[in-house]
Amino acid sequence: MPDYRKDYPVSWDELHRDARALAWRLMNQEWKGVIAITRGGLIPAAIVARELDLRLVETICVASYDHQSQGDAQILKGLDIDSKGWLVIDDLVDTGQTAKVVKEMLPDAHIATVYSKPKGRPFVDTFITEVSQETWILFPWDGAMQFTRPMIAKDGE
């Protein structure tokens, strides 16, 4: 299990702003529709679809996380489509394991995430914000926003 030594809390407002920034980065291309990677990609995909005025939204279901541990990516629901022109959205690329499985399933799709970590960055085409590999992103749907660690200045004591 990776050593998550830092928390990066993301509020609903920050997520919305960052998902809109992702849409701005993707707006000068023609898309057939959006494919959300469930569950984390559902909300960012809805925001991107709205901002890009895309009405066709599909889902693929890939499970790789259980709270703060990551296992092998398992496809729970796939898509059998011509992937050219499709925009795949997820909240985060961590190690790239999920993105790699999705790219194998949809080789011509464009994979975009709101957040990226260094190990996962090569597996996505577009992202907005990068955090360190040892950072755990606390998404607003994961619970109440609260400080869970000591101040950075006191972390090393």
Backbone as CSV, one residue per row, in Angstrom:
resi,resn,N_x,N_y,N_z,CA_x,CA_y,CA_z,C_x,C_y,C_z
1,MET,0.843,-1.185,0.000,0.000,0.000,0.000,0.880,1.237,0.000
2,PRO,0.585,2.216,-0.856,1.387,3.440,-0.899,1.319,4.190,0.417
3,ASP,2.362,4.946,0.683,2.429,5.753,1.898,1.887,7.150,1.596
4,TYR,0.612,7.373,1.931,-0.003,8.677,1.707,0.315,9.562,2.904
5,ARG,1.309,10.432,2.736,1.765,11.274,3.836,1.144,12.659,3.823
6,LYS,0.435,12.994,2.757,-0.146,14.324,2.642,-1.609,14.193,2.240
7,ASP,-2.424,15.096,2.756,-3.817,15.185,2.337,-3.981,16.448,1.500
8,TYR,-4.809,16.354,0.472,-5.134,17.504,-0.365,-6.652,17.584,-0.430
9,PRO,-7.264,18.341,0.506,-8.725,18.431,0.497,-9.223,19.307,-0.644
10,VAL,-10.242,18.825,-1.336,-10.841,19.551,-2.452,-12.303,19.815,-2.106
11,SER,-12.701,21.076,-2.119,-14.094,21.435,-1.828,-14.936,21.273,-3.095
12,TRP,-16.260,21.330,-2.923,-17.155,21.277,-4.077,-16.851,22.423,-5.043
13,ASP,-16.622,23.618,-4.516,-16.330,24.773,-5.379,-15.028,24.583,-6.146
14,GLU,-14.008,24.066,-5.479,-12.730,23.833,-6.155,-12.865,22.765,-7.234
15,LEU,-13.586,21.698,-6.925,-13.788,20.647,-7.920,-14.530,21.195,-9.138
16,HIS,-15.560,21.979,-8.891,-16.325,22.559,-9.992,-15.437,23.465,-10.848
17,ARG,-14.648,24.310,-10.201,-13.733,25.199,-10.923,-12.730,24.395,-11.742
18,ASP,-12.146,23.360,-11.148,-11.138,22.566,-11.855,-11.748,21.750,-12.998
19,ALA,-12.957,21.243,-12.811,-13.633,20.514,-13.896,-13.983,21.452,-15.046
20,ARG,-14.382,22.679,-14.730,-14.638,23.678,-15.788,-13.345,24.016,-16.521
21,ALA,-12.239,24.112,-15.790,-10.941,24.373,-16.427,-10.584,23.236,-17.375
22,LEU,-10.913,22.002,-16.985,-10.682,20.859,-17.868,-11.514,21.006,-19.136
23,ALA,-12.768,21.416,-18.992,-13.629,21.626,-20.159,-13.051,22.702,-21.073
24,TRP,-12.559,23.783,-20.510,-11.950,24.843,-21.337,-10.777,24.291,-22.141
25,ARG,-9.984,23.437,-21.521,-8.831,22.871,-22.206,-9.251,21.941,-23.347
26,LEU,-10.452,21.372,-23.259,-10.922,20.383,-24.231,-11.908,20.939,-25.251
27,MET,-12.221,22.231,-25.181,-13.348,22.763,-25.940,-13.126,22.943,-27.431
28,ASN,-11.929,22.953,-27.922,-11.699,23.195,-29.345,-11.593,21.912,-30.159
29,GLN,-12.235,20.852,-29.669,-12.247,19.580,-30.378,-13.692,19.116,-30.530
30,GLU,-13.932,18.288,-31.516,-15.261,17.712,-31.729,-15.351,16.399,-30.962
31,TRP,-16.356,16.262,-30.125,-16.547,15.056,-29.331,-17.896,14.424,-29.656
32,LYS,-17.918,13.097,-29.748,-19.187,12.375,-29.901,-19.975,12.445,-28.603
33,GLY,-19.274,12.377,-27.490,-19.894,12.382,-26.180,-18.849,12.152,-25.113
34,VAL,-19.338,12.005,-23.890,-18.486,11.835,-22.720,-18.720,10.447,-22.134
35,ILE,-17.639,9.838,-21.683,-17.711,8.578,-20.961,-17.133,8.822,-19.576
36,ALA,-17.949,8.662,-18.553,-17.499,8.830,-17.176,-16.988,7.500,-16.641
37,ILE,-15.843,7.535,-15.989,-15.352,6.363,-15.277,-15.945,6.436,-13.869
38,THR,-16.778,5.441,-13.545,-17.443,5.485,-12.245,-16.518,4.909,-11.176
39,ARG,-16.660,5.453,-10.017,-17.616,6.432,-9.561,-17.023,7.833,-9.560
40,GLY,-15.727,7.958,-9.361,-15.111,9.269,-9.215,-15.279,10.199,-10.396
41,GLY,-15.403,9.659,-11.594,-15.517,10.497,-12.778,-16.916,11.003,-13.069
42,LEU,-17.923,10.546,-12.318,-19.303,10.926,-12.620,-19.548,12.428,-12.515
43,ILE,-19.156,13.027,-11.427,-19.418,14.461,-11.233,-18.563,15.307,-12.173
44,PRO,-17.243,15.062,-12.275,-16.479,15.841,-13.258,-17.001,15.668,-14.688
45,ALA,-17.430,14.455,-15.054,-17.961,14.217,-16.402,-19.241,15.006,-16.635
46,ALA,-20.095,15.089,-15.616,-21.329,15.867,-15.754,-21.015,17.342,-15.966
47,ILE,-20.045,17.851,-15.250,-19.658,19.260,-15.403,-19.056,19.506,-16.782
48,VAL,-18.153,18.633,-17.210,-17.530,18.778,-18.531,-18.580,18.661,-19.628
49,ALA,-19.479,17.688,-19.512,-20.532,17.516,-20.523,-21.398,18.759,-20.625
50,ARG,-21.744,19.346,-19.504,-22.552,20.571,-19.506,-21.790,21.714,-20.165
51,GLU,-20.546,21.899,-19.773,-19.757,23.016,-20.297,-19.491,22.894,-21.794
52,LEU,-19.365,21.670,-22.278,-19.108,21.443,-23.704,-20.387,21.192,-24.494
53,ASP,-21.538,21.295,-23.824,-22.847,21.089,-24.429,-22.940,19.718,-25.103
54,LEU,-22.458,18.703,-24.392,-22.536,17.325,-24.879,-23.657,16.616,-24.139
55,ARG,-24.586,16.050,-24.889,-25.750,15.401,-24.284,-25.603,13.893,-24.162
56,LEU,-24.690,13.311,-24.926,-24.506,11.866,-24.898,-23.454,11.531,-23.839
57,VAL,-23.903,10.893,-22.757,-23.020,10.553,-21.642,-23.148,9.058,-21.361
58,GLU,-22.040,8.369,-21.394,-21.978,6.934,-21.114,-21.159,6.712,-19.850
59,THR,-21.166,5.497,-19.342,-20.329,5.155,-18.203,-19.602,3.845,-18.458
60,ILE,-18.426,3.762,-17.878,-17.741,2.486,-17.727,-17.420,2.370,-16.243
61,CYS,-17.447,1.160,-15.757,-17.253,0.939,-14.322,-15.983,0.127,-14.110
62,VAL,-15.022,0.743,-13.455,-13.751,0.097,-13.146,-13.507,0.271,-11.659
63,ALA,-13.241,-0.806,-10.969,-12.975,-0.755,-9.533,-11.505,-1.059,-9.283
64,SER,-10.848,-0.171,-8.549,-9.459,-0.434,-8.167,-9.147,0.049,-6.757
65,TYR,-10.034,0.828,-6.155,-9.796,1.369,-4.818,-10.781,0.805,-3.817
66,ASP,-10.304,0.649,-2.594,-11.152,0.347,-1.444,-10.663,1.251,-0.330
67,HIS,-11.346,2.353,-0.135,-10.951,3.422,0.788,-9.576,3.938,0.367
68,GLN,-8.499,3.649,1.132,-7.190,4.195,0.776,-6.226,3.131,0.272
69,SER,-6.722,2.016,-0.210,-5.821,1.020,-0.766,-6.222,0.741,-2.206
70,GLN,-5.220,0.525,-3.034,-5.472,0.284,-4.442,-5.095,-1.142,-4.783
71,GLY,-5.985,-1.810,-5.500,-5.722,-3.167,-5.962,-5.708,-3.202,-7.479
72,ASP,-5.843,-4.388,-8.044,-5.901,-4.525,-9.493,-7.197,-3.932,-10.022
73,ALA,-7.127,-3.284,-11.171,-8.320,-2.710,-11.792,-9.188,-3.831,-12.345
74,GLN,-10.466,-3.783,-12.003,-11.427,-4.778,-12.481,-12.519,-4.056,-13.257
75,ILE,-12.778,-4.508,-14.482,-13.851,-3.927,-15.284,-15.169,-4.547,-14.833
76,LEU,-16.050,-3.698,-14.308,-17.360,-4.152,-13.862,-18.411,-3.939,-14.949
77,LYS,-18.207,-2.905,-15.780,-19.094,-2.627,-16.917,-18.256,-1.914,-17.974
78,GLY,-18.164,-2.501,-19.133,-17.401,-1.906,-20.219,-18.306,-1.344,-21.300
79,LEU,-17.702,-0.898,-22.381,-18.423,-0.421,-23.560,-17.796,-1.048,-24.786
80,ASP,-18.628,-1.459,-25.707,-18.154,-2.001,-26.973,-18.567,-1.015,-28.062
81,ILE,-17.755,0.022,-28.252,-18.063,1.086,-29.208,-16.818,1.439,-30.002
82,ASP,-17.012,2.152,-31.088,-15.896,2.768,-31.799,-15.479,3.961,-30.948
83,SER,-14.305,3.903,-30.354,-13.900,4.893,-29.350,-13.401,6.212,-29.940
84,LYS,-13.245,6.281,-31.243,-12.755,7.520,-31.850,-13.758,8.655,-31.616
85,GLY,-13.270,9.781,-31.109,-14.106,10.947,-30.878,-14.767,10.996,-29.515
86,TRP,-14.529,9.994,-28.682,-15.113,9.961,-27.347,-14.144,10.560,-26.334
87,LEU,-14.704,11.231,-25.354,-13.948,11.867,-24.280,-14.224,11.107,-22.987
88,VAL,-13.192,10.518,-22.425,-13.309,9.756,-21.179,-12.854,10.645,-20.026
89,ILE,-13.680,10.738,-18.985,-13.388,11.616,-17.854,-13.307,10.812,-16.560
90,ASP,-12.273,11.097,-15.775,-12.162,10.555,-14.425,-11.709,11.682,-13.502
91,ASP,-11.882,11.475,-12.213,-11.477,12.495,-11.253,-9.963,12.564,-11.121
92,LEU,-9.291,11.418,-11.156,-7.881,11.336,-10.803,-7.210,10.200,-11.549
93,VAL,-5.974,10.428,-11.965,-5.118,9.330,-12.386,-4.012,9.237,-11.343
94,ASP,-3.921,8.071,-10.692,-2.961,7.865,-9.611,-1.752,7.102,-10.144
95,THR,-1.847,5.802,-10.247,-0.755,5.001,-10.800,-0.922,4.784,-12.304
96,GLY,-2.101,5.093,-12.821,-2.397,4.880,-14.233,-3.034,3.537,-14.506
97,GLN,-3.238,2.742,-13.473,-3.785,1.398,-13.646,-5.173,1.421,-14.290
98,THR,-6.067,2.250,-13.794,-7.412,2.344,-14.374,-7.345,2.901,-15.791
99,ALA,-6.585,3.972,-15.982,-6.483,4.585,-17.310,-5.912,3.610,-18.331
100,LYS,-4.965,2.798,-17.925,-4.380,1.809,-18.836,-5.429,0.789,-19.281
101,VAL,-6.237,0.298,-18.343,-7.295,-0.658,-18.666,-8.325,-0.017,-19.600
102,VAL,-8.671,1.239,-19.319,-9.641,1.951,-20.158,-9.072,2.167,-21.560
103,LYS,-7.810,2.518,-21.657,-7.178,2.747,-22.967,-7.140,1.458,-23.787
104,GLU,-6.962,0.328,-23.120,-7.000,-0.954,-23.825,-8.404,-1.233,-24.356
105,MET,-9.412,-0.848,-23.571,-10.804,-1.063,-23.960,-11.240,-0.077,-25.042
106,LEU,-10.781,1.185,-24.928,-11.182,2.274,-25.832,-9.920,2.947,-26.386
107,PRO,-9.218,2.288,-27.311,-7.890,2.750,-27.719,-7.841,4.124,-28.387
108,ASP,-8.929,4.545,-29.006,-8.908,5.831,-29.708,-9.564,6.957,-28.920
109,ALA,-10.007,6.676,-27.711,-10.643,7.707,-26.887,-9.584,8.637,-26.303
110,HIS,-10.021,9.827,-25.952,-9.178,10.825,-25.295,-9.472,10.738,-23.802
111,ILE,-8.464,10.428,-23.004,-8.655,10.280,-21.562,-8.206,11.555,-20.855
112,ALA,-9.118,12.125,-20.065,-8.833,13.370,-19.343,-9.224,13.205,-17.879
113,THR,-8.401,13.759,-17.006,-8.692,13.732,-15.580,-8.541,15.135,-15.009
114,VAL,-9.208,15.358,-13.912,-9.078,16.651,-13.247,-7.736,16.716,-12.539
115,TYR,-7.390,15.649,-11.838,-6.145,15.616,-11.070,-5.257,14.477,-11.554
116,SER,-3.944,14.667,-11.375,-2.978,13.674,-11.827,-1.849,13.549,-10.811
117,LYS,-1.311,12.346,-10.743,-0.091,12.092,-9.983,0.985,11.680,-10.979
118,PRO,2.263,11.842,-10.637,3.339,11.588,-11.599,3.331,10.205,-12.245
119,LYS,3.059,9.148,-11.489,3.068,7.797,-12.076,1.955,7.612,-13.097
120,GLY,0.833,8.292,-12.910,-0.295,8.132,-13.813,-0.297,9.064,-15.000
121,ARG,0.455,10.136,-14.916,0.450,11.163,-15.960,0.666,10.630,-17.374
122,PRO,1.563,9.655,-17.600,1.744,9.158,-18.981,0.521,8.447,-19.563
123,PHE,-0.442,8.089,-18.723,-1.590,7.303,-19.182,-2.805,8.153,-19.548
124,VAL,-2.718,9.475,-19.350,-3.830,10.357,-19.705,-3.377,11.372,-20.738
125,ASP,-4.343,11.837,-21.513,-4.041,12.809,-22.560,-4.102,14.244,-22.047
126,THR,-4.981,14.514,-21.090,-5.178,15.863,-20.574,-5.499,15.794,-19.086
127,PHE,-4.951,16.717,-18.310,-5.309,16.853,-16.904,-5.137,18.320,-16.522
128,ILE,-5.622,18.690,-15.343,-5.534,20.079,-14.890,-4.499,20.275,-13.797
129,THR,-4.596,19.565,-12.695,-3.745,19.800,-11.528,-2.968,18.545,-11.176
130,GLU,-1.667,18.712,-10.934,-0.836,17.590,-10.523,-0.486,17.721,-9.044
131,VAL,-0.555,16.601,-8.334,-0.132,16.524,-6.941,0.922,15.432,-6.833
132,SER,1.648,15.407,-5.728,2.696,14.406,-5.549,2.093,13.011,-5.397
133,GLN,2.900,12.011,-5.649,2.435,10.628,-5.593,1.971,10.236,-4.188
134,GLU,2.588,10.804,-3.163,2.234,10.423,-1.793,1.082,11.245,-1.212
135,THR,0.386,11.980,-2.069,-0.750,12.797,-1.629,-2.058,12.042,-1.832
136,TRP,-2.903,12.061,-0.802,-4.244,11.489,-0.895,-5.208,12.651,-1.109
137,ILE,-5.910,12.645,-2.233,-6.879,13.706,-2.517,-8.178,13.372,-1.798
138,LEU,-8.628,14.304,-0.975,-9.891,14.151,-0.242,-10.981,14.840,-1.047
139,PHE,-11.755,14.071,-1.801,-12.814,14.628,-2.622,-14.013,14.981,-1.752
140,PRO,-14.815,15.942,-2.181,-15.937,16.374,-1.342,-16.952,15.270,-1.067
141,TRP,-17.061,14.290,-1.938,-18.012,13.205,-1.710,-17.461,12.151,-0.745
142,ASP,-16.197,12.274,-0.355,-15.608,11.315,0.579,-15.934,11.616,2.028
143,GLY,-16.550,12.751,2.305,-16.911,13.062,3.684,-16.811,14.536,3.969
144,ALA,-16.943,14.868,5.227,-16.890,16.267,5.655,-15.469,16.790,5.550
145,MET,-15.354,18.050,5.176,-14.047,18.685,5.099,-13.566,18.954,6.524
146,GLN,-12.400,18.413,6.859,-11.836,18.649,8.176,-10.335,18.431,8.118
147,PHE,-9.626,19.035,9.051,-8.194,18.812,9.136,-7.963,17.449,9.766
148,THR,-7.203,16.615,9.095,-6.958,15.270,9.594,-5.502,15.065,9.984
149,ARG,-4.683,16.001,9.675,-3.259,15.892,9.961,-2.804,17.140,10.714
150,PRO,-1.657,17.051,11.378,-1.125,18.258,12.017,-0.698,19.280,10.970
151,MET,-0.472,20.499,11.421,0.014,21.532,10.506,1.297,21.069,9.832
152,ILE,1.549,21.519,8.609,2.745,21.122,7.870,3.997,21.388,8.693
153,ALA,4.050,22.539,9.366,5.214,22.891,10.163,5.440,21.915,11.312
154,LYS,4.382,21.270,11.784,4.494,20.337,12.911,4.587,18.880,12.446
155,ASP,4.426,18.642,11.150,4.394,17.289,10.600,5.706,16.536,10.827
156,GLY,6.827,17.247,10.766,8.129,16.595,10.875,8.628,16.446,12.296
157,GLU,7.893,16.937,13.282,8.363,16.859,14.665,8.253,15.471,15.231
